[in-house]
Amino acid sequence: LILCLSPSAVLAQTPDPVVQRLEQAAALIGNNRLVEAERRLTAISRTTPNSPVVLNLMGTIRAKQKRLNEAESLFLQALRNDETFKGARMNLVYLYLLKGDADKASFQLKEILRFEPNNTEASQKLLDLLFSNRKYDEYISAAEKLRAAGPVSAQTLVRLGDAYLAKGTLADAESIYLTALEGRLDNAFGVDDLAGKR
């Protein structure tokens, strides 16, 4: 189970002594010292009730304890207090994937991208999720949006070609495959040029 523990943007809004205690609690969670971490978080929550960071960390503890419904509730509560809190959203993504709910995971990734349109981690996870669940129309839309913003990986292009192929739009698939191939050839020539200059 991989969970996001580093809520730096939210911590920036938290008083310094509390930040240190939250970082210690996160370290305890990372070391699977869950009882001690929970005890510290409970003490912190008395002075900072409804803190998104505390709720996220408590949710992380519940998820590690395989108490997924409680974890979900805590992550959602953290988001009600700060809808832009990426750590809680990413934790929900992982939790929903564990629960087998790709639609809810996809929604959380889209929400991250709504607040952080250039978040490459969320973009790539969303593309992977859409493609693996054969949501080709959504994949095409998201991948084309990424392409319009700048260069994308060869893997993204090949999958985009595959998505167009699955939709039966052969001309679009061929064009994308050729673009992916050109990118790979350009990279290969670049490597050869560097090798020849030695």
Accessible surface in RSA format (square Angstrom, percent):
REM  Atomic radii and reference values for relative SASA: ProtOr
REM  Chains: A
REM  Algorithm: Lee & Richards
REM  Probe-radius: 1.40
REM  Slices: 20
REM RES _ NUM      All-atoms   Total-Side   Main-Chain    Non-polar    All polar
REM                ABS   REL    ABS   REL    ABS   REL    ABS   REL    ABS   REL
RES LEU A   1    90.81  50.6  17.85  12.8  72.96 183.4  25.16  17.7  65.65 176.7
RES ILE A   2   130.69  74.4 124.01  92.4   6.68  16.1 127.33  91.7   3.37   9.1
RES LEU A   3    22.51  12.5   2.30   1.6  20.22  50.8   2.50   1.8  20.02  53.9
RES CYS A   4    35.64  27.0  28.67  32.0   6.97  16.4  14.84  37.6  20.80  22.4
RES LEU A   5    42.85  23.9  36.97  26.4   5.88  14.8  36.99  26.0   5.86  15.8
RES SER A   6    96.65  81.7  70.70  94.4  25.96  59.8  48.74 103.8  47.92  67.1
RES PRO A   7     9.70   7.1   4.96   4.5   4.74  17.2   9.52   7.9   0.17   1.1
RES SER A   8    79.08  66.8  69.88  93.3   9.20  21.2  40.49  86.2  38.59  54.1
RES ALA A   9    79.47  73.1  64.73  99.9  14.74  33.5  74.41 104.8   5.06  13.4
RES VAL A  10    10.70   7.0  10.55   9.5   0.16   0.4  10.55   9.2   0.15   0.4
RES LEU A  11    19.17  10.7  17.38  12.4   1.79   4.5  17.57  12.3   1.60   4.3
RES ALA A  12    88.93  81.8  46.32  71.5  42.61  96.9  59.55  83.9  29.37  77.8
RES GLN A  13   146.50  81.9 108.42  79.2  38.07  90.6  48.30 102.8  98.20  74.5
RES THR A  14    24.25  17.2  13.55  13.7  10.69  25.5   7.86  10.6  16.38  24.8
RES PRO A  15    82.23  59.9  69.14  63.0  13.10  47.6  81.53  67.3   0.70   4.4
RES ASP A  16   118.44  83.0 108.65 108.1   9.79  23.1  31.83  74.9  86.61  86.4
RES PRO A  17    89.58  65.3  81.85  74.6   7.73  28.1  88.41  73.0   1.17   7.3
RES VAL A  18    14.67   9.7  14.67  13.3   0.00   0.0  14.67  12.7   0.00   0.0
RES VAL A  19    25.38  16.7  25.38  23.0   0.00   0.0  25.38  22.1   0.00   0.0
RES GLN A  20   110.13  61.6 108.99  79.7   1.14   2.7  26.04  55.4  84.09  63.8
RES ARG A  21    88.32  37.1  88.32  45.0   0.00   0.0  38.17  52.2  50.15  30.4
RES LEU A  22     1.66   0.9   1.38   1.0   0.28   0.7   1.53   1.1   0.13   0.4
RES GLU A  23    95.77  55.0  87.48  66.2   8.29  19.7  33.85  65.5  61.92  50.6
RES GLN A  24    72.56  40.6  68.33  49.9   4.23  10.1  27.33  58.2  45.23  34.3
RES ALA A  25     0.00   0.0   0.00   0.0   0.00   0.0   0.00   0.0   0.00   0.0
RES ALA A  26    15.81  14.5  14.72  22.7   1.09   2.5  15.04  21.2   0.77   2.0
RES ALA A  27    57.02  52.4  44.58  68.8  12.44  28.3  55.42  78.0   1.60   4.2
RES LEU A  28    12.73   7.1  12.66   9.1   0.07   0.2  12.71   8.9   0.02   0.1
RES ILE A  29     0.00   0.0   0.00   0.0   0.00   0.0   0.00   0.0   0.00   0.0
RES GLY A  30    45.21  55.8   0.00   N/A  45.21  55.8  20.14  55.3  25.07  56.2
RES ASN A  31    99.43  68.6  77.01  74.4  22.42  54.0  16.78  40.4  82.66  79.9
RES ASN A  32   102.11  70.4  81.31  78.6  20.80  50.1  22.97  55.3  79.14  76.5
RES ARG A  33   122.00  51.2 114.42  58.3   7.58  18.1  46.25  63.2  75.75  45.9
RES LEU A  34    28.27  15.7  25.61  18.3   2.66   6.7  25.71  18.1   2.56   6.9
RES VAL A  35   111.55  73.4 107.14  97.0   4.40  10.6 108.98  94.7   2.56   6.9
RES GLU A  36    44.37  25.5  42.88  32.4   1.49   3.6  15.91  30.8  28.46  23.2
RES ALA A  37     0.00   0.0   0.00   0.0   0.00   0.0   0.00   0.0   0.00   0.0
RES GLU A  38    43.82  25.2  43.82  33.2   0.00   0.0  10.80  20.9  33.03  27.0
RES ARG A  39   153.39  64.4 144.22  73.5   9.17  21.8  76.51 104.6  76.89  46.6
RES ARG A  40    89.52  37.6  85.76  43.7   3.75   8.9  29.32  40.1  60.20  36.5
RES LEU A  41     0.11   0.1   0.00   0.0   0.11   0.3   0.07   0.0   0.04   0.1
RES THR A  42    54.92  39.1  52.74  53.5   2.17   5.2  44.74  60.1  10.17  15.4
RES ALA A  43    37.52  34.5  33.52  51.7   4.00   9.1  33.77  47.6   3.75   9.9
RES ILE A  44     0.30   0.2   0.30   0.2   0.00   0.0   0.30   0.2   0.00   0.0
RES SER A  45    37.24  31.5  33.04  44.1   4.20   9.7  18.57  39.5  18.68  26.2
RES ARG A  46   178.00  74.7 145.21  74.0  32.79  78.1  67.81  92.7 110.19  66.8
RES THR A  47    95.07  67.6  65.86  66.8  29.21  69.6  71.68  96.3  23.39  35.4
RES THR A  48    28.79  20.5  23.91  24.2   4.88  11.6  28.50  38.3   0.29   0.4
RES PRO A  49    94.60  68.9  77.29  70.5  17.31  62.9  79.24  65.4  15.36  95.5
RES ASN A  50    90.91  62.7  78.01  75.4  12.90  31.1  12.17  29.3  78.74  76.1
RES SER A  51    16.08  13.6  10.14  13.5   5.93  13.7  11.17  23.8   4.91   6.9
RES PRO A  52    22.31  16.3  22.31  20.3   0.00   0.0  22.31  18.4   0.00   0.0
RES VAL A  53     0.63   0.4   0.63   0.6   0.00   0.0   0.63   0.5   0.00   0.0
RES VAL A  54     5.00   3.3   5.00   4.5   0.00   0.0   5.00   4.3   0.00   0.0
RES LEU A  55    18.81  10.5  18.81  13.5   0.00   0.0  18.81  13.2   0.00   0.0
RES ASN A  56     0.54   0.4   0.54   0.5   0.00   0.0   0.00   0.0   0.54   0.5
RES LEU A  57     1.10   0.6   1.10   0.8   0.00   0.0   1.10   0.8   0.00   0.0
RES MET A  58    27.86  14.4  27.86  18.4   0.00   0.0  27.74  23.6   0.12   0.2
RES GLY A  59     0.00   0.0   0.00   N/A   0.00   0.0   0.00   0.0   0.00   0.0
RES THR A  60     0.15   0.1   0.15   0.1   0.00   0.0   0.15   0.2   0.00   0.0
RES ILE A  61     0.00   0.0   0.00   0.0   0.00   0.0   0.00   0.0   0.00   0.0
RES ARG A  62    25.66  10.8  25.66  13.1   0.00   0.0   0.00   0.0  25.66  15.6
RES ALA A  63     1.39   1.3   0.53   0.8   0.86   2.0   0.53   0.7   0.86   2.3
RES LYS A  64    58.10  28.3  37.75  23.2  20.36  48.5  17.46  15.7  40.64  43.3
RES GLN A  65    60.08  33.6  35.46  25.9  24.62  58.6  23.44  49.9  36.64  27.8
RES LYS A  66   164.04  80.0 142.55  87.5  21.49  51.2 104.96  94.5  59.08  62.9
RES ARG A  67   101.03  42.4  93.32  47.6   7.71  18.4  42.55  58.2  58.47  35.4
RES LEU A  68    43.43  24.2  40.05  28.7   3.38   8.5  40.05  28.1   3.38   9.1
RES ASN A  69   109.94  75.8 101.60  98.2   8.34  20.1  32.41  78.0  77.52  74.9
RES GLU A  70    77.05  44.2  72.28  54.7   4.77  11.3  40.56  78.5  36.49  29.8
RES ALA A  71     0.00   0.0   0.00   0.0   0.00   0.0   0.00   0.0   0.00   0.0
RES GLU A  72    24.15  13.9  24.15  18.3   0.00   0.0   4.93   9.5  19.21  15.7
RES SER A  73    60.46  51.1  55.20  73.7   5.26  12.1  28.71  61.1  31.75  44.5
RES LEU A  74    34.23  19.1  34.23  24.5   0.00   0.0  34.23  24.0   0.00   0.0
RES PHE A  75     0.00   0.0   0.00   0.0   0.00   0.0   0.00   0.0   0.00   0.0
RES LEU A  76    58.49  32.6  57.35  41.0   1.14   2.9  57.35  40.3   1.14   3.1
RES GLN A  77    56.31  31.5  56.31  41.2   0.00   0.0   8.69  18.5  47.62  36.1
RES ALA A  78     0.00   0.0   0.00   0.0   0.00   0.0   0.00   0.0   0.00   0.0
RES LEU A  79    12.01   6.7   9.07   6.5   2.94   7.4   9.39   6.6   2.62   7.0
RES ARG A  80   171.95  72.2 133.37  68.0  38.58  91.9  76.93 105.1  95.02  57.6
RES ASN A  81    69.51  47.9  34.91  33.7  34.60  83.3  12.33  29.7  57.18  55.3
RES ASP A  82    29.19  20.4  22.84  22.7   6.34  15.0  14.73  34.7  14.46  14.4
RES GLU A  83    90.68  52.1  86.69  65.6   3.99   9.5  25.23  48.8  65.45  53.4
RES THR A  84    72.10  51.3  59.70  60.5  12.40  29.6  41.66  56.0  30.44  46.0
RES PHE A  85     6.27   3.1   4.19   2.6   2.08   5.4   6.27   3.8   0.00   0.0
RES LYS A  86    76.99  37.6  73.18  44.9   3.81   9.1  35.80  32.2  41.19  43.9
RES GLY A  87     9.52  11.7   0.00   N/A   9.52  11.7   6.34  17.4   3.18   7.1
RES ALA A  88     0.00   0.0   0.00   0.0   0.00   0.0   0.00   0.0   0.00   0.0
RES ARG A  89    15.85   6.7  15.85   8.1   0.00   0.0   1.42   1.9  14.43   8.7
RES MET A  90     2.99   1.6   2.99   2.0   0.00   0.0   1.69   1.4   1.30   1.7
RES ASN A  91     0.00   0.0   0.00   0.0   0.00   0.0   0.00   0.0   0.00   0.0
RES LEU A  92     0.00   0.0   0.00   0.0   0.00   0.0   0.00   0.0   0.00   0.0
RES VAL A  93     0.47   0.3   0.47   0.4   0.00   0.0   0.47   0.4   0.00   0.0
RES TYR A  94    35.55  16.6  33.88  19.3   1.67   4.3  24.89  18.7  10.66  13.1
RES LEU A  95     0.88   0.5   0.56   0.4   0.32   0.8   0.88   0.6   0.00   0.0
RES TYR A  96     7.73   3.6   7.73   4.4   0.00   0.0   2.00   1.5   5.74   7.1
RES LEU A  97    79.90  44.5  62.20  44.5  17.70  44.5  63.06  44.3  16.83  45.3
RES LEU A  98   101.12  56.3  68.13  48.7  32.99  82.9  71.71  50.4  29.41  79.1
RES LYS A  99    81.39  39.7  44.58  27.4  36.80  87.6  40.55  36.5  40.83  43.5
RES GLY A 100    66.20  81.6   0.00   N/A  66.20  81.6  34.52  94.7  31.68  70.9
RES ASP A 101    46.72  32.7  42.41  42.2   4.30  10.2  16.17  38.0  30.55  30.5
RES ALA A 102    23.05  21.2  19.39  29.9   3.65   8.3  19.47  27.4   3.57   9.5
RES ASP A 103    86.22  60.4  77.90  77.5   8.32  19.7  30.68  72.2  55.54  55.4
RES LYS A 104    99.44  48.5  97.58  59.9   1.86   4.4  57.10  51.4  42.34  45.1
RES ALA A 105     0.00   0.0   0.00   0.0   0.00   0.0   0.00   0.0   0.00   0.0
RES SER A 106     7.83   6.6   7.83  10.5   0.00   0.0   6.78  14.4   1.05   1.5
RES PHE A 107   111.70  55.9 109.38  67.7   2.33   6.1 111.31  67.5   0.40   1.1
RES GLN A 108     9.62   5.4   9.62   7.0   0.00   0.0   0.00   0.0   9.62   7.3
RES LEU A 109     1.35   0.8   1.35   1.0   0.00   0.0   1.35   0.9   0.00   0.0
RES LYS A 110    86.33  42.1  80.49  49.4   5.84  13.9  51.63  46.5  34.70  37.0
RES GLU A 111    24.12  13.8  24.12  18.3   0.00   0.0   0.40   0.8  23.72  19.4
RES ILE A 112     3.51   2.0   0.97   0.7   2.54   6.1   3.32   2.4   0.19   0.5
RES LEU A 113    33.29  18.5  28.72  20.5   4.57  11.5  29.11  20.4   4.18  11.3
RES ARG A 114   137.80  57.9 108.31  55.2  29.49  70.2  66.61  91.0  71.18  43.1
RES PHE A 115    62.41  31.2  33.84  21.0  28.57  74.3  37.33  22.6  25.07  71.8
RES GLU A 116    66.36  38.1  62.09  47.0   4.27  10.2  31.96  61.8  34.41  28.1
RES PRO A 117    93.19  67.9  76.81  70.0  16.38  59.5  78.54  64.8  14.64  91.0
RES ASN A 118   134.55  92.8 113.64 109.8  20.91  50.3  40.43  97.3  94.12  91.0
RES ASN A 119    17.39  12.0   7.60   7.3   9.80  23.6  10.26  24.7   7.14   6.9
RES THR A 120   108.87  77.4 103.25 104.7   5.62  13.4  73.61  98.9  35.26  53.3
RES GLU A 121    82.57  47.4  72.93  55.2   9.64  22.9  41.92  81.1  40.65  33.2
RES ALA A 122     0.21   0.2   0.21   0.3   0.00   0.0   0.21   0.3   0.00   0.0
RES SER A 123     9.91   8.4   8.23  11.0   1.68   3.9   5.32  11.3   4.59   6.4
RES GLN A 124    64.46  36.0  64.01  46.8   0.46   1.1  43.20  91.9  21.27  16.1
RES LYS A 125    63.13  30.8  59.73  36.6   3.40   8.1  19.27  17.3  43.86  46.7
RES LEU A 126     9.40   5.2   9.40   6.7   0.00   0.0   9.40   6.6   0.00   0.0
RES LEU A 127     1.52   0.8   1.52   1.1   0.00   0.0   1.52   1.1   0.00   0.0
RES ASP A 128    53.47  37.5  51.67  51.4   1.79   4.2  23.02  54.2  30.45  30.4
RES LEU A 129    18.33  10.2  15.40  11.0   2.93   7.4  18.01  12.6   0.32   0.9
RES LEU A 130     2.69   1.5   2.32   1.7   0.37   0.9   2.69   1.9   0.00   0.0
RES PHE A 131    42.34  21.2  39.77  24.6   2.58   6.7  39.77  24.1   2.58   7.4
RES SER A 132    82.49  69.7  50.83  67.8  31.66  72.9  49.47 105.3  33.02  46.3
RES ASN A 133    62.64  43.2  41.89  40.5  20.75  50.0  10.07  24.2  52.56  50.8
RES ARG A 134   180.80  75.9 163.74  83.5  17.07  40.6  42.38  57.9 138.42  83.9
RES LYS A 135    68.05  33.2  60.76  37.3   7.29  17.4  47.00  42.3  21.06  22.4
RES TYR A 136    46.91  21.9  44.14  25.1   2.77   7.2  23.06  17.3  23.85  29.4
RES ASP A 137    89.80  62.9  80.37  80.0   9.43  22.3  35.19  82.8  54.62  54.5
RES GLU A 138    65.22  37.4  59.84  45.3   5.38  12.8  37.21  72.0  28.01  22.9
RES TYR A 139     0.96   0.4   0.96   0.5   0.00   0.0   0.02   0.0   0.94   1.2
RES ILE A 140    24.70  14.1  24.70  18.4   0.00   0.0  24.70  17.8   0.00   0.0
RES SER A 141    74.36  62.8  62.56  83.5  11.80  27.2  33.09  70.5  41.27  57.8
RES ALA A 142    23.73  21.8  16.29  25.1   7.44  16.9  21.75  30.6   1.98   5.2
RES ALA A 143     0.00   0.0   0.00   0.0   0.00   0.0   0.00   0.0   0.00   0.0
RES GLU A 144    53.06  30.5  48.75  36.9   4.31  10.3  30.79  59.6  22.27  18.2
RES LYS A 145   160.47  78.3 151.32  92.8   9.15  21.8 101.08  91.0  59.40  63.3
RES LEU A 146    51.78  28.8  48.43  34.6   3.36   8.4  49.51  34.8   2.28   6.1
RES ARG A 147    78.85  33.1  62.28  31.7  16.57  39.4  10.25  14.0  68.60  41.6
RES ALA A 148    93.63  86.1  49.42  76.3  44.21 100.6  61.92  87.2  31.71  84.0
RES ALA A 149    86.22  79.3  41.91  64.7  44.31 100.8  53.37  75.2  32.85  87.0
RES GLY A 150    24.81  30.6   0.00   N/A  24.81  30.6  23.50  64.5   1.31   2.9
RES PRO A 151   142.81 104.1 107.19  97.7  35.62 129.5 118.85  98.1  23.96 148.9
RES VAL A 152    35.46  23.3   8.86   8.0  26.60  64.1  17.45  15.2  18.00  48.8
RES SER A 153    59.97  50.7  42.13  56.2  17.84  41.1  51.45 109.6   8.52  11.9
RES ALA A 154    32.57  29.9  23.38  36.1   9.19  20.9  24.58  34.6   7.99  21.2
RES GLN A 155    91.34  51.1  86.74  63.4   4.60  11.0  33.70  71.7  57.63  43.7
RES THR A 156     3.13   2.2   2.25   2.3   0.88   2.1   0.96   1.3   2.17   3.3
RES LEU A 157    14.88   8.3  14.88  10.6   0.00   0.0  14.88  10.4   0.00   0.0
RES VAL A 158    49.03  32.3  49.03  44.4   0.00   0.0  49.03  42.6   0.00   0.0
RES ARG A 159    57.22  24.0  57.22  29.2   0.00   0.0   7.75  10.6  49.48  30.0
RES LEU A 160     0.00   0.0   0.00   0.0   0.00   0.0   0.00   0.0   0.00   0.0
RES GLY A 161     0.00   0.0   0.00   N/A   0.00   0.0   0.00   0.0   0.00   0.0
RES ASP A 162    52.01  36.4  48.01  47.8   4.00   9.5  14.08  33.1  37.93  37.8
RES ALA A 163     0.00   0.0   0.00   0.0   0.00   0.0   0.00   0.0   0.00   0.0
RES TYR A 164    29.13  13.6  29.13  16.6   0.00   0.0  12.78   9.6  16.36  20.2
RES LEU A 165    87.40  48.7  77.53  55.5   9.87  24.8  77.53  54.4   9.87  26.6
RES ALA A 166    61.63  56.7  17.79  27.4  43.84  99.7  30.73  43.3  30.90  81.9
RES LYS A 167    99.30  48.4  69.61  42.7  29.69  70.7  33.67  30.3  65.64  69.9
RES GLY A 168    52.17  64.3   0.00   N/A  52.17  64.3  27.62  75.8  24.55  55.0
RES THR A 169    59.71  42.5  53.53  54.3   6.18  14.7  59.68  80.2   0.04   0.1
RES LEU A 170   116.72  65.0 110.56  79.1   6.16  15.5 110.95  77.9   5.77  15.5
RES ALA A 171    79.90  73.5  67.06 103.5  12.85  29.2  71.14 100.2   8.76  23.2
RES ASP A 172    65.85  46.1  63.85  63.5   2.00   4.7   6.38  15.0  59.47  59.3
RES ALA A 173     1.46   1.3   1.46   2.3   0.00   0.0   1.46   2.1   0.00   0.0
RES GLU A 174   107.91  62.0 104.63  79.2   3.28   7.8  31.66  61.2  76.25  62.3
RES SER A 175    60.87  51.4  55.39  73.9   5.49  12.6  27.80  59.2  33.07  46.3
RES ILE A 176     6.95   4.0   6.95   5.2   0.00   0.0   6.95   5.0   0.00   0.0
RES TYR A 177    68.37  31.9  64.03  36.4   4.34  11.3  61.56  46.3   6.80   8.4
RES LEU A 178    90.97  50.7  90.81  65.0   0.15   0.4  90.82  63.8   0.14   0.4
RES THR A 179    49.61  35.3  46.95  47.6   2.66   6.3  30.74  41.3  18.87  28.5
RES ALA A 180     3.84   3.5   3.11   4.8   0.74   1.7   3.49   4.9   0.35   0.9
RES LEU A 181    93.33  52.0  90.83  65.0   2.51   6.3  92.88  65.2   0.45   1.2
RES GLU A 182   105.33  60.5 103.79  78.5   1.54   3.7  37.04  71.6  68.30  55.8
RES GLY A 183    31.78  39.2   0.00   N/A  31.78  39.2  30.59  83.9   1.20   2.7
RES ARG A 184   129.59  54.4 123.43  62.9   6.16  14.7  42.18  57.7  87.41  53.0
RES LEU A 185    84.01  46.8  84.01  60.1   0.00   0.0  84.01  59.0   0.00   0.0
RES ASP A 186    97.75  68.5  87.33  86.9  10.42  24.6  26.34  62.0  71.41  71.2
RES ASN A 187   106.46  73.4  99.88  96.5   6.58  15.8  28.16  67.8  78.30  75.7
RES ALA A 188    47.85  44.0  39.20  60.5   8.65  19.7  47.07  66.3   0.78   2.1
RES PHE A 189   122.76  61.4 122.76  76.0   0.00   0.0 122.76  74.4   0.00   0.0
RES GLY A 190    32.46  40.0   0.00   N/A  32.46  40.0  31.00  85.1   1.46   3.3
RES VAL A 191    97.71  64.3  96.26  87.1   1.44   3.5  96.49  83.8   1.22   3.3
RES ASP A 192    87.49  61.3  79.74  79.4   7.75  18.3  24.24  57.1  63.25  63.1
RES ASP A 193    85.50  59.9  78.12  77.8   7.38  17.4  19.65  46.2  65.85  65.7
RES LEU A 194   115.33  64.2 113.23  81.0   2.10   5.3 113.23  79.5   2.10   5.6
RES ALA A 195    62.22  57.2  46.83  72.3  15.39  35.0  48.29  68.0  13.93  36.9
RES GLY A 196    66.54  82.1   0.00   N/A  66.54  82.1  37.76 103.6  28.78  64.5
RES LYS A 197   165.88  80.9 128.89  79.1  36.99  88.1  85.29  76.8  80.59  85.8
RES ARG A 198   240.21 100.9 173.57  88.5  66.64 158.7  92.57 126.5 147.64  89.5
END  Absolute sums over single chains surface
CHAIN  1 A    11138.2       9206.4       1931.8       6300.6       4837.6
END  Absolute sums over all chains
TOTAL         11138.2       9206.4       1931.8       6300.6       4837.6
